[in-house]
């Protein structure tokens, strides 16, 4: 299979449905296209449209293209990551991995254009986040929750508005930033630097004001990121955690117990925002981005420094600071339900506190029901009553009917 054939296959899959996010190649299955969180078959010219090991190997070999680093990584770890571009169609992040004594491939599609903050429907607080001049901003969430896209939108907003040098360290390069007011240097793991820790260490000598770090994976990378934040850089990165509390615990887990107090002090000073996000099913059959945002305040710093406690947990801190634009998953879900964007079942499925969420939804439904009832009660129908009903109504109101009234007796003269 040559490159032209691979490109034709990938182009057909990418263009086969709306909102395609992933392409999946597994032996014994047809090529699979994920759209709006659901997999669907893509037919090919093989018996049963099924993929064979030889066909998957041919696609993988064309993507790897003899790259020695990728071949060594695959041989030693069982998987490798790279990028692939179908000219004029899409850029793809590719993971090739061992599966049942063979190969399997998953490709993540990235749009040709970086979406804006408005197009993603991100709240106004995100414009405040990108104004930070130093510290660490973390975007967290599970795999496939859109962390990379959110970060790209934030970095491109910075690119278009600030005349600074931005340095990105990625594995692999996913979005290509267009020319803007900023100067953007994009470096790829394995091609331009050997590890995130090494790339971040030398980045401090490359005069960036903003640094995008694709992912914080280990203690060494976290240590250097904290150092960069402490020396006047703004560092944007991701973690595979689902909320603020878990994010803090994950960072602390990179270090030993003896270092925990010192790390807490440093984090309390440099952590600017934690953005957590999830993709949920909406009422029109696609997916909706639900976010949680916590920033830096006295209460936040105390909770990071001394740990969460009753009345001082991150969930309560977030919900009490809604005037700052911070919001919890539950608040975001309630707002989406109020707008009719999600169902009650989805709100309860993805919320943090089911009891509190049920009370919020019940109260909201009662409010909506009361408003609807008042609207209906205010309507007046201009209808003509049937003759018998009109006569009955007239009698009830003691209104004489001229056609039904008895004859008036004549008066006798007085004797």
Secondary structure, DSSP 4 states (H G I P E B T S, - for coil): --HHHHHHHHHHHHTSSTTEEEEEE-TTS-EEEEETTEEEEE--SSGGGPPPHHHHHHHHHHHHTT-HHHHHHHHHHSEEEEEEEETTTEEEEEEEEEETTEEEEEEEEE-SSPPPTTTTT--THHHHHTT--SEEEEEE-STTSSHHHHHHHHHHHHHHH--SEEEEEESS---PPPP-SSEEEEEEBTTTBS-HHHHHHHHTTTT-SEEEES---SHHHHHHHHHHHHTT-EEEEEES-SSHHHHHHHHHHTS-GGGHHHHHHHHHHHEEEEEEEEEEE-TTSSEEEEEEEE---HHHHHHHHH---TT-SHHHHHHHTGGGT-B-HHHHHHHHHHTTSS-HHHHHHH-S-HHHHHHHHHHHHHHHHHHHHHHHHT-----PPPHHHHHHHHHHTT---TTTPPPPPPPPPP-
